């Protein structure tokens, strides 16, 4: 879910505050950290890297122990689980790499934002884009010509960010991370689309649902499709 077009309530009094808000906005708007493909009813939505990492420890080790105890690794769901774990580990590794590069960008070139001041020289708002500069000036009733200097300043900051990002390979790291999350998403979606042949398969599906809760679902249907998949498995196993 995107943030409002502009943020008039933000009255940042320190560079730390500005950078924190900037990071949150970029992560929420970005397409790079996609834990699941939104077109699938059993998929996870777009999430921030921080949310993704917060849920990294949920599920895998616990379910691995159950599989070793019960010896049901022949369940096709369990076989997909092994593939999912590998893709998940790779996505997390690429996630950390992208985070490190972004942190380096913030240290070297700073945050591409500008402060809009009122006639008294007080910070009125912080603009993260050219659209926000124009919106803030319209809201305040300031002449559009007065925004020209801020537009130029923001353009210079953005150019510096892009140039340093290109040098570090930041965009490439973002794309690699997004691809990794998408691949993980495909396997997770396949797990919910497949009928479990054992209790371990059901437990794996439940573990993935816990993962979805941990990273924060925004899909309106969640968790009904996932629960329906698990319920179908339980009914089929009971009927044997």
PEURGI-V23984 format. One record per residue. RES is the residue in three letters. SS is DSSP state (H for helix, E for strand, - for the rest). OMEGA is omega in whole degrees, 0 to 359 (none if undefined). NEAR is the number of other ideal C-beta (glycine too) atoms within 10 Angstrom. Layout:
BEGIN
res->RES ss->SS omega->OMEGA near->NEAR
res->RES ss->SS omega->OMEGA near->NEAR
END
This chain:
BEGIN
res->UNK ss->- omega->183 near->7
res->UNK ss->- omega->175 near->7
res->UNK ss->- omega->176 near->12
res->UNK ss->- omega->184 near->9
res->UNK ss->- omega->176 near->11
res->UNK ss->- omega->188 near->22
res->UNK ss->- omega->181 near->18
res->UNK ss->- omega->184 near->15
res->UNK ss->- omega->182 near->7
res->UNK ss->- omega->177 near->18
res->UNK ss->- omega->186 near->13
res->UNK ss->- omega->179 near->19
res->UNK ss->- omega->179 near->8
res->UNK ss->- omega->179 near->8
res->UNK ss->H omega->179 near->12
res->UNK ss->H omega->179 near->10
res->UNK ss->H omega->182 near->13
res->UNK ss->H omega->182 near->20
res->UNK ss->H omega->179 near->16
res->UNK ss->H omega->180 near->13
res->UNK ss->H omega->180 near->18
res->UNK ss->H omega->180 near->18
res->UNK ss->H omega->181 near->18
res->UNK ss->H omega->181 near->13
res->UNK ss->H omega->181 near->18
res->UNK ss->H omega->182 near->15
res->UNK ss->H omega->181 near->18
res->UNK ss->H omega->182 near->14
res->UNK ss->H omega->189 near->14
res->UNK ss->- omega->175 near->16
res->UNK ss->- omega->193 near->10
res->UNK ss->- omega->183 near->22
res->UNK ss->- omega->182 near->26
res->UNK ss->E omega->182 near->23
res->UNK ss->- omega->177 near->26
res->UNK ss->- omega->179 near->25
res->UNK ss->- omega->189 near->19
res->UNK ss->- omega->183 near->13
res->UNK ss->- omega->180 near->8
res->UNK ss->- omega->181 near->17
res->UNK ss->- omega->181 near->16
res->UNK ss->- omega->185 near->26
res->UNK ss->- omega->174 near->23
res->UNK ss->- omega->180 near->27
res->UNK ss->- omega->174 near->18
res->UNK ss->E omega->180 near->21
res->UNK ss->- omega->177 near->24
res->UNK ss->- omega->178 near->19
res->UNK ss->H omega->180 near->23
res->UNK ss->H omega->178 near->14
res->UNK ss->H omega->180 near->15
res->UNK ss->H omega->182 near->24
res->UNK ss->H omega->179 near->16
res->UNK ss->H omega->181 near->14
res->UNK ss->- omega->185 near->19
res->UNK ss->- omega->186 near->16
res->UNK ss->- omega->184 near->11
res->UNK ss->- omega->169 near->16
res->UNK ss->- omega->193 near->22
res->UNK ss->H omega->184 near->18
res->UNK ss->H omega->181 near->10
res->UNK ss->H omega->181 near->12
res->UNK ss->H omega->177 near->20
res->UNK ss->H omega->178 near->16
res->UNK ss->H omega->179 near->10
res->UNK ss->H omega->181 near->15
res->UNK ss->H omega->180 near->19
res->UNK ss->H omega->181 near->11
res->UNK ss->H omega->187 near->9
res->UNK ss->H omega->177 near->14
res->UNK ss->- omega->183 near->9
res->UNK ss->- omega->184 near->19
res->UNK ss->- omega->179 near->13
res->UNK ss->- omega->176 near->10
res->UNK ss->- omega->180 near->22
res->UNK ss->H omega->176 near->15
res->UNK ss->H omega->179 near->24
res->UNK ss->H omega->178 near->23
res->UNK ss->H omega->176 near->14
res->UNK ss->H omega->179 near->19
res->UNK ss->H omega->178 near->26
res->UNK ss->H omega->178 near->12
res->UNK ss->H omega->180 near->16
res->UNK ss->H omega->181 near->25
res->UNK ss->H omega->180 near->17
res->UNK ss->H omega->179 near->12
res->UNK ss->H omega->179 near->18
res->UNK ss->H omega->179 near->23
res->UNK ss->H omega->179 near->14
res->UNK ss->H omega->180 near->17
res->UNK ss->H omega->179 near->26
res->UNK ss->H omega->179 near->18
res->UNK ss->H omega->179 near->12
res->UNK ss->H omega->177 near->22
res->UNK ss->H omega->178 near->22
res->UNK ss->H omega->180 near->13
res->UNK ss->H omega->179 near->16
res->UNK ss->H omega->177 near->23
res->UNK ss->H omega->181 near->18
res->UNK ss->H omega->180 near->12
res->UNK ss->H omega->179 near->19
res->UNK ss->H omega->177 near->19
res->UNK ss->H omega->178 near->11
res->UNK ss->H omega->176 near->14
res->UNK ss->H omega->181 near->20
res->UNK ss->H omega->180 near->16
res->UNK ss->H omega->187 near->9
res->UNK ss->H omega->184 near->12
res->UNK ss->H omega->179 near->17
res->UNK ss->- omega->186 near->15
res->UNK ss->- omega->180 near->21
res->UNK ss->- omega->176 near->21
res->UNK ss->- omega->178 near->22
res->UNK ss->E omega->178 near->26
res->UNK ss->E omega->177 near->16
res->UNK ss->E omega->183 near->21
res->UNK ss->E omega->176 near->12
res->UNK ss->- omega->185 near->11
res->UNK ss->- omega->180 near->8
res->UNK ss->- omega->180 near->6
res->UNK ss->- omega->179 near->6
res->UNK ss->- omega->178 near->9
res->UNK ss->E omega->180 near->14
res->UNK ss->E omega->181 near->19
res->UNK ss->E omega->177 near->23
res->UNK ss->E omega->181 near->22
res->UNK ss->E omega->180 near->25
res->UNK ss->- omega->181 near->22
res->UNK ss->- omega->178 near->17
res->UNK ss->H omega->178 near->15
res->UNK ss->H omega->180 near->11
res->UNK ss->H omega->176 near->23
res->UNK ss->H omega->181 near->22
res->UNK ss->H omega->181 near->17
res->UNK ss->H omega->180 near->18
res->UNK ss->H omega->181 near->22
res->UNK ss->H omega->177 near->21
res->UNK ss->H omega->182 near->12
res->UNK ss->H omega->182 near->13
res->UNK ss->H omega->181 near->14
res->UNK ss->- omega->178 near->6
res->UNK ss->- omega->177 near->15
res->UNK ss->- omega->183 near->8
res->UNK ss->H omega->181 near->11
res->UNK ss->H omega->183 near->8
res->UNK ss->H omega->181 near->11
res->UNK ss->H omega->186 near->20
res->UNK ss->H omega->181 near->11
res->UNK ss->H omega->178 near->10
res->UNK ss->H omega->177 near->20
res->UNK ss->H omega->180 near->15
res->UNK ss->H omega->180 near->11
res->UNK ss->H omega->180 near->16
res->UNK ss->H omega->178 near->20
res->UNK ss->H omega->180 near->13
res->UNK ss->H omega->179 near->12
res->UNK ss->H omega->179 near->16
res->UNK ss->H omega->178 near->15
res->UNK ss->H omega->178 near->12
res->UNK ss->H omega->178 near->15
res->UNK ss->H omega->181 near->18
res->UNK ss->H omega->181 near->15
res->UNK ss->H omega->180 near->11
res->UNK ss->H omega->177 near->15
res->UNK ss->H omega->177 near->19
res->UNK ss->H omega->181 near->11
res->UNK ss->H omega->182 near->10
res->UNK ss->H omega->185 near->16
res->UNK ss->- omega->184 near->13
res->UNK ss->H omega->180 near->19
res->UNK ss->H omega->178 near->14
res->UNK ss->H omega->178 near->13
res->UNK ss->H omega->178 near->20
res->UNK ss->H omega->181 near->20
res->UNK ss->H omega->179 near->14
res->UNK ss->H omega->179 near->18
res->UNK ss->H omega->179 near->26
res->UNK ss->H omega->179 near->19
res->UNK ss->H omega->181 near->15
res->UNK ss->H omega->178 near->21
res->UNK ss->H omega->180 near->26
res->UNK ss->H omega->178 near->17
res->UNK ss->H omega->176 near->18
res->UNK ss->H omega->181 near->26
res->UNK ss->H omega->181 near->23
res->UNK ss->H omega->180 near->16
res->UNK ss->H omega->179 near->18
res->UNK ss->H omega->177 near->27
res->UNK ss->H omega->179 near->19
res->UNK ss->H omega->179 near->16
res->UNK ss->H omega->181 near->25
res->UNK ss->H omega->179 near->22
res->UNK ss->H omega->184 near->13
res->UNK ss->- omega->177 near->17
res->UNK ss->- omega->177 near->13
res->UNK ss->- omega->180 near->25
res->UNK ss->- omega->182 near->18
res->UNK ss->- omega->177 near->20
res->UNK ss->H omega->178 near->15
res->UNK ss->H omega->177 near->23
res->UNK ss->H omega->177 near->25
res->UNK ss->H omega->180 near->21
res->UNK ss->H omega->178 near->23
res->UNK ss->H omega->179 near->28
res->UNK ss->H omega->178 near->24
res->UNK ss->H omega->178 near->15
res->UNK ss->H omega->178 near->21
res->UNK ss->H omega->175 near->28
res->UNK ss->H omega->175 near->20
res->UNK ss->H omega->178 near->15
res->UNK ss->H omega->179 near->22
res->UNK ss->H omega->179 near->24
res->UNK ss->H omega->183 near->13
res->UNK ss->H omega->182 near->17
res->UNK ss->H omega->176 near->22
res->UNK ss->- omega->180 near->15
res->UNK ss->- omega->173 near->19
res->UNK ss->- omega->180 near->11
res->UNK ss->- omega->184 near->18
res->UNK ss->- omega->185 near->7
res->UNK ss->- omega->182 near->11
res->UNK ss->- omega->6 near->18
res->UNK ss->- omega->188 near->15
res->UNK ss->H omega->179 near->12
res->UNK ss->H omega->180 near->15
res->UNK ss->H omega->178 near->22
res->UNK ss->H omega->179 near->13
res->UNK ss->H omega->177 near->14
res->UNK ss->H omega->180 near->22
res->UNK ss->H omega->180 near->20
res->UNK ss->H omega->177 near->11
res->UNK ss->H omega->179 near->13
res->UNK ss->H omega->181 near->20
res->UNK ss->H omega->180 near->12
res->UNK ss->H omega->180 near->9
res->UNK ss->H omega->180 near->13
res->UNK ss->H omega->179 near->15
res->UNK ss->H omega->182 near->7
res->UNK ss->- omega->181 near->6
res->UNK ss->- omega->none near->5
END
